[in-house]
Amino acid sequence: MALEDIRAERVQKLGLLKTRGIDAFPAETARTHAIANIRKKFAALAKAKKTIVAAGRVMARREHGGSMFLDIFDGTAKLQAYMKKDVLAGEYDLAAETLDIGDVIEAEGILFKTKKEEETIEVSRWAMLAKSLLPLPEKWHGLQDTEERFRKRYLDLLMNEGVRERFVMRARLIKAIRDFHEKKGFVEVETPMFHPIPGGTIAKPFVTHHHALDTDFYLRIAPELYLKRLLVGGMERVFEIGKCFRNEGIDAAHNPEFTMLESYASYWDEEDMMAFVEDLFIVLGKEIGAQGEIMVDGKTVIFKKPFNRITFRDVLARYAQVSDYDGETRDSLAVRARQLGVDAEPRASKAKIADEIYKKVCRSYLIQPTFLIDHPLELSPLSKRRKENPDEVRRFQLIAGGMELTNAFAELNDPIDQRERFMAQEREREGGDEEAMRVDEEFLEAMEYGMPPAAGLGIGIDRVAMLFGNVKNIREVVLFPTLRPKA
C-alpha cells in the first residue's frame, strides 16, 4: 500500500476515535511503572496480582481469534500485552479497529506468564496516548539508507537498539568526564558562543550578523581565549563542555558543529596534564569497557599506564619514511607527500605538509593509547616552546584506535611572544590562509596583567564517543548531524 494511502487510512481511524469522544492525544497518563521496572519486579508484582499500568509504543501486533497480543516499548524495555475480547468487550473491538503498529498506548492489568514463559500483562483497560499517522519502517528493510537514518534519527533510535545504546553510552562518557574534572577541583564555566574575533585554534569560522549592534560575530571555533582570561582572573582550574563550529569540510571524522571539552589548570605543565589524561581515560575505559579494554575495528585497545609516547619527527620517520624532517625543504616534503598520496594545499608550509602526512598516513598505525609529542612551533601558536629546541612546542595529542582524542599544551603566557605569534599568523592570513589566527588585542591585554603558568586540554567528545562506540563515522555519534537540506 502506498504511504499516502496508509496515512489516509490512519486518519480515518483517528476520526473514528474522535466520533466516539476519545481524545487520541491526551495530556495525562495513568502509568504506574516503567516497563524496565515491571520486568525487574515481575515475579513479586505477578504473585501479588497487583494491578499496574504500563505505557509504550506498539511495536508488534498479533491476532488469534478473539484475542490480540501486542509488544509495547517505552524506551526502557519491551513488554507483551494480552487483550481478550471476553474481558474487554467493546474496548477490544475498538482496539481491533483502530490500533496500529506505532501507536502509543497505556495498558492496565495484572501480570502473568504465558505457556511459553513470556512475561505478559493481561489487559483489563487500555487507552490511546498518541495515534500514529505514519507507519514505522520494517525492522529489516525499512531504514537502510544511511543518510535517511541520520535525517530521521527518531526512527533510527526507535528501530535500532544498538543506536539507542550508543547514545546512552555517549551520555555516560560526558558525565564521567565532567565528574572526573569536578573531583580534581575544576570548576565548570560557560563562555560566549559569539566571538568578535575568531580565535583559540587554527580553523575557518562561521560568520553571523548581529542586527542590534550592526556587527559581524563569529561562532566560536574554540573557547580557549575566554577560558584563559579566567585564569588571569584567579580561577585556578576551569573547564567547559559545549558546542564549537568550524566552517570546514564534512567527512567521517568531521562535523561542522561538534562537542568539545576544554580545561585549564594553573600551575600545571604538559607533564601534569599527561598524567591527568592518563587517569581520565583509564576511568573512561573502566566506565565503558571491560576492565579498561575496548574493541576498535577488531583490535583490542587497552587503557593502562604508562601510555606510549612518540615524537612528531619519529612518527614521520617510522610510518612515512621521512627520516630527516629537519633536512627536508618545503618542496622536497611536498614531493614526498605526493608520493604518499597526500594532497597538500599549494600555499601550505613545510610544517603543515608534515601534519597532513601524519594525519593521512601515520595516525592510523597508533592503535594503543599513545601521546604524540614535540610538534613544530608553527602548528601550535598558543603553546610554550621547548627550551631544548625552540622550533618545537610543549604539546601532546592522545591517539588511540588510530584516532586523535585530545590536544594539550603547556600554555603560552608571555604576552610579547604571543603577540609575535599572532602577527605571524596574521601574515599567513593575508597570504591567503583563511584558517590562520587573528590578533586578539583584548586577549593580549588580559595576558599583560599576568597569566599564571598553565596547562590546557581539549577533548573532542564526538571522537571519544566514536572510539568507545567502535564506529568509523562521526555522524553515528551525533544525534542530528549536519546534512544538506532536502530540495
C-alpha positions as CSV (number, residue, x, y, z in Angstrom):
1,M,0.0,0.0,0.0
2,A,1.3,3.5,-0.9
3,L,2.4,5.7,2.0
4,E,-0.3,8.3,1.3
5,D,-3.0,5.5,1.4
6,I,-1.7,4.2,4.7
7,R,-1.8,7.7,6.2
8,A,-5.3,8.3,4.9
9,E,-6.5,5.0,6.5
10,R,-5.0,6.0,9.8
11,V,-6.5,9.4,9.7
12,Q,-9.9,7.7,9.3
13,K,-9.1,5.6,12.4
14,L,-8.3,8.9,14.2
15,G,-11.7,10.2,13.1
16,L,-13.4,7.1,14.4
17,L,-11.8,7.7,17.9
18,K,-13.0,11.3,17.8
19,T,-16.6,10.4,16.9
20,R,-16.6,8.2,20.0
21,G,-15.5,11.1,22.1
22,I,-12.0,9.7,22.7
23,D,-9.0,12.1,22.8
24,A,-6.3,10.3,20.9
25,F,-3.6,12.7,22.2
26,P,-4.4,13.2,26.0
27,A,-2.2,15.2,28.2
28,E,-2.3,12.6,31.1
29,T,-1.4,9.0,31.6
30,A,-2.1,6.7,34.5
31,R,1.2,4.9,34.1
32,T,2.4,3.4,37.3
33,H,5.7,1.7,36.3
34,A,8.3,2.0,33.6
35,I,8.5,-1.3,31.7
36,A,12.1,-1.9,32.8
37,N,10.8,-1.8,36.4
38,I,8.0,-4.1,35.6
39,R,10.4,-6.6,34.2
40,K,12.7,-6.2,37.2
41,K,10.0,-6.7,39.8
42,F,7.9,-9.0,37.6
43,A,7.8,-12.0,40.0
44,A,6.7,-10.0,43.0
45,L,4.1,-8.0,41.1
46,A,2.7,-11.1,39.4
47,K,2.5,-13.0,42.7
48,A,0.6,-10.1,44.4
49,K,-1.7,-9.9,41.4
50,K,-1.2,-6.2,41.7
51,T,-2.9,-4.0,39.0
52,I,-0.4,-1.9,37.2
53,V,-0.5,0.4,34.2
54,A,2.2,0.2,31.6
55,A,2.6,2.6,28.7
56,G,4.6,2.5,25.4
57,R,4.6,2.3,21.7
58,V,3.1,-0.7,19.9
59,M,5.9,-2.4,18.1
60,A,4.1,-5.6,17.0
61,R,0.5,-6.9,16.8
62,R,-0.7,-10.5,16.5
63,E,-4.4,-11.6,16.5
64,H,-5.7,-15.0,17.3
65,G,-9.4,-15.3,17.1
66,G,-10.9,-13.4,20.0
67,S,-7.5,-12.3,21.4
68,M,-4.7,-10.0,20.5
69,F,-1.0,-9.9,21.5
70,L,0.9,-6.6,21.4
71,D,4.6,-5.8,22.0
72,I,4.8,-2.4,23.7
73,F,8.1,-0.5,24.2
74,D,8.5,2.6,26.4
75,G,12.2,3.4,25.8
76,T,13.3,1.3,28.8
77,A,12.2,-2.2,27.8
78,K,9.5,-4.2,25.9
79,L,6.5,-6.0,27.4
80,Q,3.9,-8.2,25.9
81,A,0.3,-7.2,26.3
82,Y,-2.6,-9.6,26.0
83,M,-6.1,-8.4,25.1
84,K,-9.1,-10.8,25.3
85,K,-12.5,-9.9,23.7
86,D,-14.5,-11.5,26.5
87,V,-12.6,-9.3,29.0
88,L,-12.6,-6.0,27.2
89,A,-15.8,-6.4,25.2
90,G,-16.3,-3.1,23.3
91,E,-12.9,-1.9,24.1
92,Y,-11.5,-4.9,22.3
93,D,-13.4,-4.1,19.2
94,L,-12.2,-0.6,19.3
95,A,-8.6,-1.8,19.6
96,A,-9.1,-4.2,16.7
97,E,-10.5,-1.4,14.6
98,T,-8.1,1.5,15.5
99,L,-4.8,0.1,16.8
100,D,-1.8,0.2,14.5
101,I,1.9,-0.6,15.0
102,G,3.4,2.7,16.1
103,D,0.6,3.9,18.3
104,V,1.4,4.9,21.8
105,I,-1.0,3.4,24.4
106,E,-1.4,2.6,28.0
107,A,-2.5,-0.8,29.2
108,E,-3.9,-1.6,32.7
109,G,-4.0,-5.1,34.1
110,I,-2.3,-7.8,36.1
111,L,0.9,-9.7,35.2
112,F,1.2,-13.4,34.2
113,K,3.5,-15.7,32.2
114,T,2.2,-17.4,29.1
115,K,2.8,-21.1,28.4
116,K,6.0,-20.1,26.6
117,E,7.1,-18.3,29.8
118,E,6.7,-14.9,28.2
119,E,6.2,-12.1,30.8
120,T,2.8,-10.5,29.9
121,I,0.2,-8.0,31.1
122,E,-3.4,-9.2,30.8
123,V,-5.2,-6.0,29.8
124,S,-8.4,-5.0,31.6
125,R,-8.4,-1.5,30.2
126,W,-6.5,0.3,27.5
127,A,-6.3,3.9,26.2
128,M,-4.7,5.7,23.3
129,L,-2.0,8.2,24.2
130,A,-0.8,9.1,20.7
131,K,-2.3,7.9,17.4
132,S,0.4,7.4,14.8
133,L,-0.4,8.6,11.3
134,L,2.7,7.2,9.5
135,P,3.9,3.6,9.7
136,L,7.2,2.6,11.3
137,P,9.8,1.2,8.9
138,E,10.0,-2.5,8.6
139,K,12.5,-3.9,11.1
140,W,14.9,-5.4,8.4
141,H,14.1,-3.4,5.2
142,G,12.6,-0.1,6.1
143,L,15.5,2.1,7.2
144,Q,18.7,1.0,5.4
145,D,19.7,4.3,3.6
146,T,22.4,5.8,5.8
147,E,21.5,9.4,5.2
148,E,17.9,8.7,5.8
149,R,18.9,7.2,9.2
150,F,20.7,10.4,10.1
151,R,17.9,12.6,8.8
152,K,15.2,10.7,10.6
153,R,17.2,9.8,13.7
154,Y,14.0,9.4,15.8
155,L,13.1,6.3,13.6
156,D,16.7,5.1,13.8
157,L,16.6,5.2,17.6
158,L,13.2,3.5,17.7
159,M,14.1,0.7,15.4
160,N,17.8,0.0,16.3
161,E,18.6,-0.9,19.9
162,G,22.3,-0.6,19.2
163,V,21.9,3.0,18.2
164,R,20.0,3.9,21.3
165,E,22.6,2.2,23.4
166,R,25.4,4.1,21.7
167,F,23.8,7.5,22.6
168,V,23.3,6.4,26.1
169,M,27.0,5.4,26.2
170,R,27.9,8.9,24.9
171,A,25.9,10.5,27.7
172,R,27.7,8.3,30.2
173,L,31.1,9.3,28.8
174,I,30.2,13.0,29.1
175,K,29.0,12.5,32.7
176,A,32.2,10.6,33.6
177,I,34.4,13.3,32.0
178,R,32.5,16.0,33.9
179,D,32.6,14.1,37.2
180,F,36.4,13.4,36.9
181,H,37.1,17.1,36.3
182,E,35.0,18.2,39.3
183,K,36.6,15.6,41.6
184,K,40.0,17.1,40.6
185,G,38.9,20.6,41.6
186,F,37.9,22.0,38.2
187,V,35.0,24.5,38.1
188,E,32.6,24.2,35.1
189,V,32.0,27.5,33.4
190,E,30.2,28.9,30.3
191,T,31.8,31.3,27.8
192,P,30.4,33.1,24.8
193,M,29.4,31.3,21.6
194,F,29.6,34.6,19.6
195,H,33.1,35.9,19.3
196,P,34.0,39.4,17.9
197,I,37.3,37.8,16.7
198,P,37.7,34.1,15.9
199,G,40.4,32.5,17.9
200,G,41.7,29.7,20.0
201,T,42.8,27.4,17.2
202,I,43.6,27.4,13.5
203,A,40.2,26.9,11.7
204,K,37.8,28.7,9.3
205,P,34.9,30.3,11.2
206,F,31.2,30.7,10.5
207,V,30.1,34.4,10.3
208,T,26.8,35.8,11.6
209,H,25.5,39.4,11.9
210,H,24.0,41.0,15.0
211,H,21.5,43.5,13.8
212,A,21.1,45.5,17.0
213,L,24.8,46.1,17.2
214,D,25.2,46.1,13.4
215,T,28.3,44.0,13.8
216,D,29.6,40.7,12.5
217,F,30.3,38.0,15.0
218,Y,31.9,34.5,14.6
219,L,30.5,31.3,16.0
220,R,33.2,30.1,18.3
221,I,35.8,27.7,16.9
222,A,37.2,27.1,20.5
223,P,36.6,28.6,23.9
224,E,40.3,28.8,24.7
225,L,40.9,32.6,24.8
226,Y,38.0,33.2,27.1
227,L,38.9,30.4,29.5
228,K,42.5,31.7,29.7
229,R,41.0,35.1,30.8
230,L,39.5,33.3,33.7
231,L,43.0,32.0,34.7
232,V,44.1,35.7,34.8
233,G,41.0,36.4,36.9
234,G,42.2,33.9,39.6
235,M,40.1,30.9,38.7
236,E,42.7,28.2,39.1
237,R,41.1,25.3,37.3
238,V,38.2,25.7,34.8
239,F,36.5,23.5,32.2
240,E,33.7,23.9,29.7
241,I,31.8,21.3,27.7
242,G,29.9,22.8,24.7
243,K,29.4,23.2,21.0
244,C,32.1,24.6,18.7
245,F,31.7,25.4,15.0
246,R,34.2,25.2,12.1
247,N,33.3,26.1,8.6
248,E,35.3,23.3,7.0
249,G,34.7,20.0,5.2
250,I,32.3,17.2,6.3
251,D,33.8,13.7,6.3
252,A,33.9,10.6,8.5
253,A,35.8,12.4,11.3
254,H,34.4,16.0,11.0
255,N,31.1,17.6,11.5
256,P,30.9,21.5,11.3
257,E,29.1,21.6,14.7
258,F,30.8,19.4,17.3
259,T,31.1,19.0,21.1
260,M,34.3,20.0,22.8
261,L,35.7,19.9,26.3
262,E,38.4,22.4,27.1
263,S,40.0,22.6,30.6
264,Y,42.8,24.6,32.0
265,A,44.8,24.2,35.2
266,S,47.0,27.0,36.6
267,Y,50.5,25.9,37.8
268,W,50.5,22.7,35.8
269,D,52.7,21.9,32.8
270,E,52.1,19.4,30.0
271,E,53.5,16.5,32.1
272,D,50.9,17.2,34.8
273,M,48.3,17.2,32.1
274,M,49.5,14.0,30.6
275,A,49.2,12.3,34.0
276,F,45.6,13.7,34.3
277,V,44.7,12.5,30.8
278,E,46.0,9.0,31.5
279,D,44.0,8.8,34.7
280,L,40.9,10.2,32.9
281,F,41.0,7.7,30.1
282,I,41.6,4.8,32.4
283,V,38.4,5.8,34.2
284,L,36.6,6.1,30.9
285,G,37.9,2.7,29.9
286,K,36.6,1.1,33.1
287,E,33.3,3.0,32.8
288,I,32.5,1.9,29.3
289,G,34.8,-1.0,28.5
290,A,35.6,-4.3,30.3
291,Q,38.4,-3.8,32.8
292,G,39.7,-0.9,30.7
293,E,39.6,-2.7,27.4
294,I,37.5,-1.8,24.4
295,M,37.3,-3.2,20.9
296,V,38.0,-0.9,18.0
297,D,37.7,-2.2,14.4
298,G,38.6,-5.8,15.5
299,K,41.5,-4.7,17.7
300,T,41.7,-4.5,21.5
301,V,42.6,-1.1,22.9
302,I,43.9,-1.3,26.4
303,F,43.9,1.8,28.7
304,K,46.7,1.2,31.2
305,K,49.7,3.1,32.4
306,P,52.0,4.2,31.1
307,F,50.6,5.3,27.7
308,N,53.1,5.1,24.8
309,R,54.9,8.2,23.6
310,I,56.3,9.1,20.2
311,T,57.7,12.4,18.8
312,F,56.3,14.1,15.8
313,R,59.5,13.6,13.9
314,D,59.7,9.9,14.9
315,V,56.2,9.2,13.8
316,L,57.0,10.6,10.3
317,A,60.2,8.6,10.2
318,R,58.6,5.3,11.3
319,Y,55.4,5.3,9.3
320,A,56.1,7.7,6.3
321,Q,59.8,7.2,5.8
322,V,60.5,10.9,6.3
323,S,63.8,10.1,8.1
324,D,65.2,13.6,8.3
325,Y,62.4,16.1,8.8
326,D,64.8,18.9,9.7
327,G,66.8,18.2,6.5
328,E,63.7,18.4,4.3
329,T,62.8,21.5,2.4
330,R,59.2,22.6,1.9
331,D,59.4,21.5,-1.7
332,S,61.1,18.1,-1.1
333,L,58.5,17.3,1.6
334,A,55.7,18.2,-0.9
335,V,57.2,15.7,-3.3
336,R,57.2,13.1,-0.6
337,A,53.6,13.9,0.2
338,R,52.5,13.3,-3.4
339,Q,54.4,10.0,-3.4
340,L,52.3,9.0,-0.3
341,G,49.1,10.1,-2.0
342,V,48.7,13.1,0.2
343,D,47.4,16.3,-1.4
344,A,48.7,19.5,0.3
345,E,47.5,23.0,-0.3
346,P,49.7,24.9,-2.8
347,R,50.5,27.5,-0.2
348,A,51.0,25.0,2.7
349,S,54.1,25.5,4.7
350,K,56.6,22.6,5.4
351,A,55.1,22.0,8.9
352,K,51.5,21.9,7.5
353,I,52.5,19.4,4.8
354,A,54.1,17.3,7.5
355,D,51.0,17.5,9.6
356,E,48.9,16.3,6.6
357,I,51.3,13.4,6.1
358,Y,50.9,12.5,9.7
359,K,47.1,12.7,9.6
360,K,46.7,10.8,6.3
361,V,49.5,8.2,6.6
362,C,50.8,7.8,10.1
363,R,48.0,8.2,12.6
364,S,46.1,5.1,11.7
365,Y,49.1,3.0,12.9
366,L,48.7,4.3,16.5
367,I,46.2,1.8,18.0
368,Q,47.2,1.6,21.6
369,P,46.9,4.9,23.6
370,T,49.9,7.0,22.5
371,F,51.0,10.5,23.3
372,L,52.3,12.3,20.2
373,I,54.7,15.0,21.5
374,D,57.2,17.7,20.3
375,H,55.2,19.3,17.5
376,P,56.6,22.0,15.2
377,L,56.1,25.5,16.6
378,E,54.2,26.7,13.5
379,L,51.4,24.2,14.2
380,S,50.9,25.4,17.8
381,P,50.7,29.2,18.0
382,L,49.4,29.1,21.6
383,S,51.9,26.7,23.2
384,K,55.2,27.2,25.0
385,R,58.4,26.4,23.2
386,R,60.7,23.6,24.3
387,K,63.9,25.0,25.8
388,E,66.0,22.2,24.2
389,N,64.6,23.0,20.8
390,P,62.7,26.4,20.4
391,D,61.3,25.2,17.0
392,E,59.2,22.6,18.9
393,V,56.5,23.2,21.5
394,R,55.4,21.6,24.7
395,R,52.3,20.0,23.3
396,F,50.8,16.5,23.2
397,Q,48.0,14.7,21.5
398,L,46.5,11.5,22.7
399,I,45.9,9.0,19.9
400,A,44.1,5.6,20.3
401,G,42.5,3.3,17.8
402,G,44.1,5.5,15.1
403,M,42.1,8.5,16.2
404,E,43.1,11.8,17.7
405,L,41.2,12.2,21.0
406,T,42.9,15.1,22.8
407,N,45.1,18.1,22.2
408,A,47.0,19.6,25.1
409,F,49.7,22.2,25.8
410,A,51.9,23.9,28.3
411,E,50.1,27.2,27.6
412,L,52.0,30.2,26.3
413,N,51.7,33.0,28.9
414,D,54.3,35.5,27.6
415,P,52.2,38.3,26.1
416,I,55.1,39.6,23.9
417,D,55.8,36.2,22.5
418,Q,52.1,35.7,22.0
419,R,51.8,38.9,20.0
420,E,54.6,37.9,17.8
421,R,52.9,34.6,17.0
422,F,49.6,36.3,16.4
423,M,51.4,38.6,13.9
424,A,53.0,35.7,12.2
425,Q,49.5,34.1,11.9
426,E,48.1,37.4,10.6
427,R,50.7,37.4,7.8
428,E,49.7,33.8,6.9
429,R,46.1,35.0,6.7
430,E,47.0,38.0,4.5
431,G,48.8,35.5,2.3
432,G,45.6,33.5,1.7
433,D,45.3,31.2,4.7
434,E,41.7,31.6,5.8
435,E,42.3,29.4,8.8
436,A,45.1,31.4,10.4
437,M,44.5,33.2,13.7
438,R,43.9,36.9,14.0
439,V,45.4,39.3,16.5
440,D,43.1,39.5,19.6
441,E,44.0,42.7,21.4
442,E,41.6,42.1,24.3
443,F,43.1,38.8,25.0
444,L,46.6,40.2,24.8
445,E,45.6,43.0,27.2
446,A,44.4,40.3,29.7
447,M,47.7,38.4,29.3
448,E,49.6,41.6,30.2
449,Y,48.1,41.5,33.6
450,G,49.9,38.2,34.1
451,M,48.5,34.7,33.3
452,P,49.9,32.0,35.6
453,P,51.8,29.1,34.0
454,A,49.1,26.6,33.0
455,A,48.4,23.5,31.0
456,G,45.4,23.3,28.7
457,L,43.4,20.3,27.4
458,G,41.0,19.9,24.6
459,I,38.9,16.7,24.1
460,G,36.8,16.0,21.0
461,I,33.8,14.4,22.7
462,D,32.4,13.1,19.4
463,R,35.8,11.4,18.6
464,V,35.9,9.8,22.1
465,A,32.3,8.5,21.5
466,M,33.4,7.1,18.1
467,L,36.3,5.3,19.8
468,F,34.2,3.8,22.6
469,G,31.3,3.1,20.3
470,N,33.5,1.4,17.8
471,V,32.2,3.3,14.8
472,K,34.1,5.0,12.0
473,N,31.8,7.8,11.1
474,I,31.2,10.8,13.4
475,R,27.6,11.0,12.3
476,E,27.0,7.7,14.1
477,V,27.6,9.5,17.5
478,V,25.9,12.9,16.7
479,L,22.2,12.7,17.1
480,F,21.4,15.2,14.4
481,P,24.5,15.6,12.2
482,T,24.8,18.4,9.6
483,L,23.2,17.3,6.3
484,R,22.5,19.1,3.1
485,P,18.8,20.3,3.3
486,K,16.4,18.4,1.1
487,A,15.4,20.2,-2.0
